[in-house]
Each structure stands twice: as structure tokens, then as C-alpha cells.
């Protein structure tokens, strides 16, 4: 039952109740004070009015001029006092000697109170404690009857006790109490409604629990490597963590922005704005390959919005490309081992048949063909991963009935690769995907199928050229513009998102490095990639993005 263990809603309710009760009590006290002041003001008006009336009365003036004023004024004062209900009526001489008093034995004594102003001809009111107790009184001069100069012939004092004023004010207390009770009831009912709503919104948690929840929430959001974006039902961004801001290149003020206004890649924007479910979809941005998952955010059956998680798949995709190259080489070696066994059986059979010359010729021809290809690749490409890629793709193409030719001018020595912006891993992505696309196209076209690959330093200063040509059906202008978009493919996908990624990855790498891609139509499709040997500065890279997109979309006859 300690307040620190209460829920935030209960703490707020108690604090509001105490504050509201305090405000109501202060208001009631202030209202009672106003009532008391109003009662005193009315009392001053009454006593002043009665005193002025008595001072102007001819009977008072005549009595003041008589030989024994007390004989006339005492019964007159008591009559007025009983009729008006005032506390006292006192007539006196200008020097303050009483002519009347509610207690007759005090007649002839000096009036207890201030009389100087009235003796000077000025009426006044005051609160004073006299012989009868505290009272609000008025003292008014009585002018001589028929005098030529308004001479003060005497004074009249009229008072109302403060006790009676307090009783009058007290009679207003029941009404004040009812008003205060109604105000307190309405205020507490409003506080209870606010507390009830707050309890629902905070799920009955206390301030300490909310503080810990917020601290853990913030630390987890900024610590995880996965990007997280929350979008509400109205399509506005509620939350973006550091990883999402980095992976999606979002501005720092993205929270509160409509999801459709964020600078997102088109494919990512389509998922986020549509709110549709998505599970581990691959999306390409200018710099990365992202895995996107979007699920609805539900609470007690109500849809609150969507939760988008983003993972960086770039390095994994690059490693997968290298693994594909190694696997292709492994399959090539396995196939060649099988073929070597067949050739060995053939050579042995020729020797058994007594034809050694033909056996030597057969074995030498096969060996020279394989060695010539290997020597050309190894001599031209110093990087072992790229060499394995080309040899593996050659065997893979051969199994599909396609001849893969590495042109004699192919040369990628360490001197070129060491300073090139397009490193070995990016080259595997570019060459591997272009070769896969070309082999598919050549295999689907009427035989003989042929793919030609060239990789070398271009004639233009500081430029690396990669060209892959096939004998497939080629691409028209419309298909060339769409070829580098994610999801485009000439084949049906076995699984959602399973095709249409290779050329998109090529376009992404070239875009990132500020290069260009051209699609031409020769015997089939001819893809030509040019990238600078030195990484371009950020400003130049941003400027090259438009040129890259335009060159990528170009199709030449």
C-alpha cells in the first residue's frame, strides 16, 4: 500500500483529489471572506444611514438645544434601536459626553471611541471595541437648529456588533458548503475519469515500471543491429531506430512524417506504404541489399499499424556470390573427373587395341584444350577467386551446351585490381551475374550457344571495362530499361522473389561506384560495364547516379 508501489493512474488520482480538495476549500474560504466583507459593508451603510437620519431629525436638534438633552434623547435612542435592530444608538455632546446609552448608568460618561472628525463636522465609520464590545459604528455631527453657521451642537453614534455581522455571514455557510460539495464532486468525478483512461493507456503500470520500460526500450532499440520502423494506422512513422536510419538513409526528423514522404527506394516504399505482410523480401537500395519483413502490429485484436524490420544482406550476398563461384568450380572439377575417367578408359582401350599413336593423339588433344583455357584464365587474372569463377562458369556453360570464351585481351593483374574501386568481391558480383544471365540466354536460344567475356583496363584513362556478350535473343529497348530493376526476369520464378536479383545487383554495384552500364544488341545481348579505377568522391558519385541510371536504361540497335 505504499504510494511508490501504486500504479501511475492511482498516484495521479490521489494527487488530483488532494489538489482539487485544497482548491475547493480555499475557494470556499475566499467566498466566506467575501460574504463577511459584504456583510460589514452593508453594516457600515446601515449605521451611517441611521446615524445621518437621526442627526438630521428636528427632534434630535431640538433636544440637543434643550436644558436636559438626556431626558428626551435616551428614550428616543432606545426606541430607534429597537425598531432598527442596531446594537446601540448614542447621542452625545460635541465633547463626547453621552446623553444616551443602552446601559443607562453610563449616561454622562465620555463616549469610548473616536469623535474628533465628527466634532469637526465630518461623518465617518470605523470598527472599534467600546464598552459593549467590538462593533462597526458611524459617528455623525448634529448641527444646531436654525444656526447661521452650521455649528455642531452634538454627535450621534450608531453601531452594529461584529458578532451579529458574523451571524449574518454564517447563515450563508450552508449554501457555500453545498456549492463547494458540488464542485468537489464534479472535480473528483472528472479526476476519476482521467485516472481510468490513464490506467487503460498505461496498462496499470506504476511510474517506476514505466521508467524502467522506457529506459530498456530506448537501450534495446539503439543497440540492436536490425533496423526497426513503426508505422501507425494513418501511415505516419512512429519510431525509427539507429540501424533503420543508417540502412535506409532516413533523416533524423523522420518520426511523425508520412511514410509516403520518406526518401525510400521505390520497392521499399511500396511495401511500407501498402502495409501488406512481407517475409524476408530482398530489396536493393543504392548501396545495400536489404532483407525486409513487415507484419501488422496488433493489440487485443485491434490493428495499431505495422512493424517493419530491416536487415543488411549486402555482405552475405557478396559471400554467396563467392560461394557460388567455388561451388561452380567444384562441380566443374567433379564433371571433369568423370570425363577424365571416360577419356582414360578410351586411351586404355586404344592401347589394348594396339593403336598407341591414336591414343597419344587423343590424350594430347584433350589435354591441350583444357590446359589452354586454364593458362589463359590464370595468366590474365591474378585473383584466385575470379579465376575460379571463370573456370567454373566455363564448365557450367559447357554442361548446358554453351561455349564460354574468355577473350585474349582479358587482363586483370594485381596492379589493376589493387587500386580499382571495383574490388574482387564486386567483380564476382558483376561478372558472375552477367555470365549467369548470358548462359541462360544462350542456352535457351537455338544452338550453337556462345558467351564471350572480356575484363580489362579500358582505353579511357582510369577505367575498368567488363563486357559480356551472348548469342541469345537479345533485349529490345523496353526490356533493356527494365532489366536492372529488382524482380525483372525472362523466366518464371520458382519461389517469390527468387529471380530478378542478379542484374539488379549489377546495377547497384555500378551505381555505387559511379560507373555506367550499356546494353547493346549484337548477335544477342551485349552488356558493357565501365567503372572508374579510383573511387569517385561523394559529390561525383551522387552526380554519376543519374548518368548511371540513364546509361543502364539505354538500348542500342
Helices and strands as residue ranges (DSSP letters): G 3-5, H 8-56, H 58-65, H 69-84, E 88-92, G 104-106, H 116-119, E 124-130, E 133-143, E 152-161, H 162-170, H 173-202, H 207-223, E 227-232, E 237-240, H 242-247, G 259-261, H 266-274, E 278-284, E 289-299, E 302-312, H 314-352, H 356-380, H 384-399, E 402-406, H 414-419, H 424-444, E 449-457, E 463-470, H 477-482, H 502-512, E 516-521, E 525-532, H 538-553, E 555-556
